[in-house]
């Protein structure tokens, strides 16, 4: 199921809470209870980098700023970056977002269903999904913390955008 994935698993609703990060704000969103059928990025026809993360994960906290910096590089270039935290406590996610300095990527909490669907066994788990055609396909995936993931992800995004 992971290799050919339809991006129709989460419909985002605004939780109405904003996290201040270095003068900027990042909206933290929560999937609705019955929402894993229509994800609002599915219609955007763009590659999506989704990172499954956990608040207790030190490597996630180290990887988040690197991925957010990459998201800043691709801002306006038809690529979406999403951090899907498996945590349910919004206050903890706000603290992580603030401490990591996340300013660009969309942040979701209570993303355990996504992690379960993608068979995540370790954090962080990073997925590049090509949503530019009718069938969304998993392009590549990376696991754990490694700065070497960033140029690899960048290369795969650039290939997907061509």
C-alpha beads as a LAMMPS data file, in Angstrom:
LAMMPS data file: protein, C-alpha beads

162 atoms
161 bonds

1 atom types
1 bond types

-500.0 500.0 xlo xhi
-500.0 500.0 ylo yhi
-500.0 500.0 zlo zhi

Masses

1 110.0

Atoms # bond

1 1 1 0.000 0.000 0.000
2 1 1 2.900 2.377 0.695
3 1 1 4.265 2.266 -2.868
4 1 1 1.044 3.343 -4.541
5 1 1 -0.802 5.607 -2.197
6 1 1 -3.852 7.698 -2.810
7 1 1 -3.568 10.891 -0.876
8 1 1 -7.027 10.726 0.528
9 1 1 -6.447 10.207 4.174
10 1 1 -6.739 13.405 6.113
11 1 1 -8.920 16.464 5.855
12 1 1 -7.431 19.282 7.870
13 1 1 -9.477 21.536 10.034
14 1 1 -8.065 24.516 11.803
15 1 1 -7.690 23.941 15.496
16 1 1 -7.702 27.702 15.997
17 1 1 -4.373 27.833 17.780
18 1 1 -1.314 29.712 16.614
19 1 1 2.263 29.181 17.759
20 1 1 4.610 32.168 17.807
21 1 1 8.075 31.341 16.492
22 1 1 10.704 34.023 16.231
23 1 1 8.245 36.764 15.373
24 1 1 6.402 34.587 12.838
25 1 1 3.393 32.403 13.453
26 1 1 2.768 28.816 12.468
27 1 1 -0.728 27.468 12.559
28 1 1 -1.016 24.058 14.179
29 1 1 -3.834 22.065 12.655
30 1 1 -5.579 18.911 13.747
31 1 1 -7.163 16.261 11.551
32 1 1 -10.870 15.985 12.241
33 1 1 -12.152 12.811 13.869
34 1 1 -13.636 11.291 10.697
35 1 1 -11.214 12.952 8.353
36 1 1 -8.975 10.284 6.919
37 1 1 -10.912 10.169 3.634
38 1 1 -10.160 13.482 1.923
39 1 1 -6.910 15.252 2.554
40 1 1 -6.942 18.875 1.545
41 1 1 -3.506 18.669 -0.140
42 1 1 -4.760 15.964 -2.517
43 1 1 -6.235 18.508 -4.919
44 1 1 -3.203 20.769 -4.998
45 1 1 -1.337 18.781 -7.674
46 1 1 2.049 19.194 -6.080
47 1 1 4.699 17.041 -4.454
48 1 1 4.279 16.734 -0.695
49 1 1 7.042 16.049 1.846
50 1 1 5.379 14.573 4.928
51 1 1 7.424 13.926 8.048
52 1 1 5.949 11.694 10.721
53 1 1 7.304 12.906 14.057
54 1 1 6.892 12.411 17.793
55 1 1 7.310 14.951 20.551
56 1 1 9.437 12.575 22.626
57 1 1 11.841 12.037 19.707
58 1 1 15.110 13.936 20.016
59 1 1 16.046 13.176 16.410
60 1 1 12.739 14.671 15.253
61 1 1 13.543 17.881 17.109
62 1 1 16.949 17.973 15.390
63 1 1 15.544 17.189 11.916
64 1 1 12.619 19.650 12.035
65 1 1 14.679 22.847 11.588
66 1 1 16.590 21.298 8.663
67 1 1 13.354 20.334 6.920
68 1 1 11.770 23.699 7.671
69 1 1 14.793 25.433 6.139
70 1 1 14.334 23.232 3.056
71 1 1 10.651 24.225 3.006
72 1 1 11.748 27.876 2.991
73 1 1 13.972 27.193 -0.040
74 1 1 11.005 25.733 -1.918
75 1 1 8.497 28.362 -0.855
76 1 1 6.515 29.405 -3.908
77 1 1 7.794 26.455 -5.959
78 1 1 4.704 24.219 -5.783
79 1 1 5.935 21.861 -3.031
80 1 1 4.146 21.306 0.287
81 1 1 5.957 20.410 3.530
82 1 1 3.991 18.857 6.390
83 1 1 5.058 17.764 9.879
84 1 1 2.572 15.176 11.174
85 1 1 3.136 14.736 14.899
86 1 1 1.688 11.578 16.424
87 1 1 1.226 13.428 19.704
88 1 1 -2.194 14.372 20.968
89 1 1 -1.174 17.178 23.335
90 1 1 -1.329 20.432 21.429
91 1 1 0.607 22.346 24.092
92 1 1 3.612 20.041 23.646
93 1 1 3.530 20.491 19.884
94 1 1 3.467 24.274 20.280
95 1 1 6.554 24.028 22.487
96 1 1 8.372 21.825 19.957
97 1 1 7.428 24.134 17.071
98 1 1 8.636 27.148 19.044
99 1 1 11.908 25.532 20.135
100 1 1 12.656 24.161 16.657
101 1 1 11.930 27.527 15.052
102 1 1 9.478 26.035 12.542
103 1 1 8.083 28.864 10.423
104 1 1 7.213 27.408 7.009
105 1 1 5.932 23.831 7.119
106 1 1 2.342 22.976 7.960
107 1 1 2.160 21.324 11.373
108 1 1 -0.418 18.663 12.220
109 1 1 -0.948 16.965 15.536
110 1 1 -2.653 13.717 16.432
111 1 1 -1.295 12.234 13.185
112 1 1 -1.081 8.669 14.491
113 1 1 -3.395 7.329 11.789
114 1 1 -1.035 8.617 9.103
115 1 1 1.912 6.952 10.867
116 1 1 -0.041 3.729 11.146
117 1 1 -1.095 3.798 7.489
118 1 1 2.495 4.376 6.369
119 1 1 3.729 1.635 8.707
120 1 1 6.086 4.004 10.505
121 1 1 8.420 2.112 12.822
122 1 1 10.881 4.883 13.677
123 1 1 10.922 8.650 13.943
124 1 1 11.384 10.828 12.083
125 1 1 10.032 9.141 8.950
126 1 1 10.057 11.348 5.871
127 1 1 7.954 10.617 2.795
128 1 1 8.032 12.364 -0.573
129 1 1 4.729 11.832 -2.333
130 1 1 4.240 12.865 -5.942
131 1 1 0.718 14.222 -6.140
132 1 1 1.091 15.786 -9.587
133 1 1 -0.997 13.248 -11.466
134 1 1 -4.179 11.252 -10.870
135 1 1 -2.503 8.591 -8.712
136 1 1 -0.347 9.873 -5.872
137 1 1 2.823 7.834 -5.631
138 1 1 5.414 7.439 -2.927
139 1 1 8.625 8.670 -4.558
140 1 1 11.021 7.923 -1.713
141 1 1 11.284 7.668 2.051
142 1 1 13.957 8.424 4.632
143 1 1 14.235 7.365 8.267
144 1 1 15.975 8.797 11.307
145 1 1 18.134 11.863 11.670
146 1 1 20.795 12.533 9.077
147 1 1 21.845 15.821 7.540
148 1 1 22.616 13.821 4.384
149 1 1 18.871 13.343 3.916
150 1 1 18.477 17.013 2.951
151 1 1 20.424 16.956 -0.372
152 1 1 18.796 13.602 -1.209
153 1 1 15.312 14.977 -0.554
154 1 1 16.151 18.120 -2.525
155 1 1 17.343 16.051 -5.493
156 1 1 14.177 13.919 -5.452
157 1 1 11.942 17.001 -5.205
158 1 1 13.738 18.588 -8.169
159 1 1 13.293 15.390 -10.205
160 1 1 9.598 15.297 -9.300
161 1 1 9.094 18.936 -10.302
162 1 1 10.534 18.381 -13.813

Bonds

1 1 1 2
2 1 2 3
3 1 3 4
4 1 4 5
5 1 5 6
6 1 6 7
7 1 7 8
8 1 8 9
9 1 9 10
10 1 10 11
11 1 11 12
12 1 12 13
13 1 13 14
14 1 14 15
15 1 15 16
16 1 16 17
17 1 17 18
18 1 18 19
19 1 19 20
20 1 20 21
21 1 21 22
22 1 22 23
23 1 23 24
24 1 24 25
25 1 25 26
26 1 26 27
27 1 27 28
28 1 28 29
29 1 29 30
30 1 30 31
31 1 31 32
32 1 32 33
33 1 33 34
34 1 34 35
35 1 35 36
36 1 36 37
37 1 37 38
38 1 38 39
39 1 39 40
40 1 40 41
41 1 41 42
42 1 42 43
43 1 43 44
44 1 44 45
45 1 45 46
46 1 46 47
47 1 47 48
48 1 48 49
49 1 49 50
50 1 50 51
51 1 51 52
52 1 52 53
53 1 53 54
54 1 54 55
55 1 55 56
56 1 56 57
57 1 57 58
58 1 58 59
59 1 59 60
60 1 60 61
61 1 61 62
62 1 62 63
63 1 63 64
64 1 64 65
65 1 65 66
66 1 66 67
67 1 67 68
68 1 68 69
69 1 69 70
70 1 70 71
71 1 71 72
72 1 72 73
73 1 73 74
74 1 74 75
75 1 75 76
76 1 76 77
77 1 77 78
78 1 78 79
79 1 79 80
80 1 80 81
81 1 81 82
82 1 82 83
83 1 83 84
84 1 84 85
85 1 85 86
86 1 86 87
87 1 87 88
88 1 88 89
89 1 89 90
90 1 90 91
91 1 91 92
92 1 92 93
93 1 93 94
94 1 94 95
95 1 95 96
96 1 96 97
97 1 97 98
98 1 98 99
99 1 99 100
100 1 100 101
101 1 101 102
102 1 102 103
103 1 103 104
104 1 104 105
105 1 105 106
106 1 106 107
107 1 107 108
108 1 108 109
109 1 109 110
110 1 110 111
111 1 111 112
112 1 112 113
113 1 113 114
114 1 114 115
115 1 115 116
116 1 116 117
117 1 117 118
118 1 118 119
119 1 119 120
120 1 120 121
121 1 121 122
122 1 122 123
123 1 123 124
124 1 124 125
125 1 125 126
126 1 126 127
127 1 127 128
128 1 128 129
129 1 129 130
130 1 130 131
131 1 131 132
132 1 132 133
133 1 133 134
134 1 134 135
135 1 135 136
136 1 136 137
137 1 137 138
138 1 138 139
139 1 139 140
140 1 140 141
141 1 141 142
142 1 142 143
143 1 143 144
144 1 144 145
145 1 145 146
146 1 146 147
147 1 147 148
148 1 148 149
149 1 149 150
150 1 150 151
151 1 151 152
152 1 152 153
153 1 153 154
154 1 154 155
155 1 155 156
156 1 156 157
157 1 157 158
158 1 158 159
159 1 159 160
160 1 160 161
161 1 161 162
